[in-house]
Amino acid sequence: MKFTHCRILFLILITPFSVKGQTNDIYPDLFGGYFSNMALISPAYFPKEGKTEFALSYKSRTGAFSKINTFAFVASRVLQYQKKNNHLVRVFFYNQKDGPYINHPRGYANYAYSISLFRNVKVAAGFALGFVQTSFSAPSASANGNATSPDGSIGITVKYKKDLECGIVSSQIFNSAVSPIAAPIVYKRYYTFYLNYSVVVSAFLKLNNYVLWRNTPGVMSDYVVSSLLNYKDVFSFGGSYRYSKSLSFFISTKINFGKEILLLSFVYNTPFFTKIPAWTDSAEFHSEYSLY
């Protein structure tokens, strides 16, 4: 029993919260290959291909921290797909598991609207509303507890053709505070800025680039730069640098079945460039299924 309690305490201490007095600030885990599931970043994001999309993302630490993982599922549908202005409806579920007894599940319903401003230029705005929960389920009755709070995000995106997209998002907009056991937990509002752009290298090669800044009050903000070399829109590989946190490597493939597309990606987040290598060392799997 002592070992179990010590393990729970250790997991709580290493979880990337900012501790101010008795308060923990919680932010969702950021996938190394976040651009493989952009719906988790912005409620204003529209799929690039197809009118219906299903996406799965899974991230797991390695070694002694293998029970720390993150899972996300997204289902999107674009309405009035062939018209200039489009509507989008989406639902997604996300769960961040910080060890065997600590969970942070989230669930949202998302609506977005995209309008054509000029030739090849579109602007989209969207919002997501749902819930966020923190749950402690240790084998001791005194350590159990959970609390649920409303949550939401709003965002806007500007897109030029399929080659350039930038946006800003405000997440955890309600600044909710809960107390599942004793110390308050705060879901502080934070902002994300992102830029995705592609450069044609040759008739067969394209360089896809991604830049993200996530401003998280109380903890170190995320600065991420990624580049993937794409061959014939079938095979991609590349890397990413997350400032002072990790160096990641990517590989992905796209399979076409007529009007259906399956995208599979693997990401390895190395323990380099961080003071807590065991926490960063992780692997990710992403899959995306799109159809017209």
N, C-alpha and C positions, 0 to 999 in steps of 0.2 A: 504493500500500500504506500509506503514511503517513496519507493521508486516511482510509482505512478504519479504521485503528487509532484515530485521533483521534475518529472518529465513534462507535465502540464505547465508548471511554472516556467521551465526552460523555453518551451515553445512560445509561451506568451511573451517572454522577454525578447526573443529573437525575431518575433513578428515585426515587420517594418512599420510600426506605429510610432508616432511622436508622443513622448510622455511629458506632459506638462502638469506637474502636481499629481492629481489623481485621474487625469483624463487621457484617453487614447484616441488618436485621430486615425481613422481607417480610410484607405483608398483601395479600389480594386487592383488586383495584380495586373501588370501590363505584359502582354505576350511579347516575346521577342519578334515574332512574325505577325504583329498586330495588323499589318496591311493585308493579311490573308483573310481577315474577318473584320472589315472596317465598320460594320454595323455596331460593334462593341465600342467604337470610338465616337462615332457621330450619329445622332438620330436623323440627320439630314442626308445621310449617304444613300445613293441609289446604286443598285448593281450595274456593272458595266455591260453584262451580257445576260440575255434572257429576261423573262418577265416574272419567273418564279425561281426562288433560290433557297437552298437549304445549306447551312454551314455548321460544321462541328470543329471545335478547337479543344485540345487537351494538352496540358503542361504538367510535367512531373519532375520534382527534384530527384537527385540520385543518391545512392548510398544510404547513409543513416537517416536522410530526410525524405525518403521515397514516399512516405505517407502524406507529404505536403504536396498538394496538386490543385490544379484549377481546371474546370470544365465549363464549356459554353456551347449552347445550341441556339441557332438563329433560323427563323423561317420568314421569308419576305415575299411580297407579291406587289408587282407594279401594275397599276390600273391605267387604262387608256394608253397602253404601251406605245402604239404607233402614232400618237398625236404629239404635238409640240409640248403641251403641258401635261404633266403626269402626276398621279397620286400614288402613294405607297403606304401599305399597311404591313406591319411587322410585329412579331412577338419573339422575345428571346429570354432565355434562362441562363443564369451564370452561378456557379458555386465555387468559392475559394475555400479550400480545406487546409487549415493550418495545423496539421497533425491529426491523430485519430479521434480527437474529442472536440475540436473547434471548427465550426463551419460558418461561412458568411454567404448564404444563398441570396440571390436577387432574381426578380422576375419583372418584365416590363411589356407594355403594349406601346407600339410606336406608330406615329403617323407623320408623313412628310409630303410636301408639295413642291414640284419642280416646274419652273416657268422659263420659257425662252425669252431672253432680253434682246439679243442681237443674233446675227448669224454665227452659229457655232458656239454661242455663249449661253449657258444656263445657270440659273440661281435656284437653289433648293433650300427650304427651311423645314425643320421638323422638331418634334418633341416626343419624349418618352416618359410615361408615368407608370409607376409600379411600387414595389416594396423592396426593402433590404432587411435582412435579419442577421443577428449574431446569436449563435447557439453554442452552449457549452454542455457536453453530455458525458462527463467523466463518470467512472463507475461508483463514485461516492456521491451520495445524495446532497451533501453540503456544497459540492462543486457544480451542480447542475443549474441551468438557467438559460433562458433565451428571451429575446426582445425583438419586436418587429416595428419598423418605422416606414412611413411613406417616403418614396424617393422619385427622382425625376431628372431629366436633362433636356436642354434645348440647344439647337445648333443651326448653323447656316453654312452652305457650301457654294462655291463658285467654280464652274467647270468650263473649260475651253476644249472643244472636241472631246477626244478621249485621251489627250496627251497631257493635260494640265488640270489639276484640281487642288483647291486650297479651302480651308475651313477653320471655323472657331466654334468651340463647344463649351458650354457651362454645365458641369455635372454636379450631382448631389446638391441640387439647387435649394433644398429645404433646410440645409444645415441641421439635420435632425440629430438629437441626442437621446441615447437610451442607456439603461443600466441593467444588463442581463443578470449580473451577480451583485457587484458592489460598486466598483469604480465606473464612472460614466464613460460611455463610448460616443464619440462625435463623428458623424459623417460630414466632414467639412466640405463646403463648396470648393471646387477646383476648376481650372480652365485648361483646355487643350487647344493648341494651334498645330495644324498639320499642312503639309504641302507634298503632293504626289505629282511627279512629272516624268515623261518618257522622252528619250532622245534616240532618233534613228541613227544607227551606226553604219548599217549596210542594208542590202536587200533582204538579208537573212537575220540580222542581229539588231536588237533594240536594248537600250540600257534603261531600266526602270529604277527611278530614284524616289526615296521617301525620307522626309524630314518631319520630326515631331518634337514639340515642346509641351510637356505636361507640368503645369504650375501647381504644385501641391503644398499648401501652407503648412509649416511646421516640420516638414521633412524635405530632403533634397529633391529638387525638381528633376524631371526626366528630360534629357536631351538625347535624341536618337537620330542617327543618320544611317541610311541603308541604301545599297545599290545591288541590283540583280541584273545579270546579263541574260537576255531572253533570246533563244534560238528558234526561229520560225514559229514563235508563239506556241511552242510545244514543250520545250525544256528550258528551265531557268536555274541558275545558281548564282550565289553571291554572299555578301556578308553585311554585318551591321555593327556599329559601335554605339554603345549606350554609355554616355559620359560617366566615368568613375564607377561603373557598375558591371559591364560585361562586353565581351566581343562574341558575336553570334555568326553562325554559318548556316546557309539555306540551300535547299535543293527542292525543286518541284517539277511536276509534269502535268500537262493538260491532255486529256483524252476526249476526243469528239465522237459522239454517236449520233450522226445526223443533226437534229436540232437540240440535242442534249449534250451537256459538257460536264466532265468530271475533272476537278482539280485536286491534286494530292500534294502536300508539302510536308517536309521534315525540317526542323530547326534544332540546332544544338547551341545552347547558350553556355559558353565556356566560363570557367572561373577566373579568367584573366582580368586584370584592371579593377579588382575589387578588394576591399579589406575583409570581406566575409565570403570567401570562395565556395564554401560548402553550401551557402544559401543560394548562390547564383547558378551553380552547376546544375543544369536541367535540360530536358529534351521536350520538344513539342511536336504534335501532329495536327495538321489542319486538312480538312477536306471540304470541298464545296461542290454542290450539284446544282446546275442551272438548266432550265428548259424554257423553250419559247411557247 
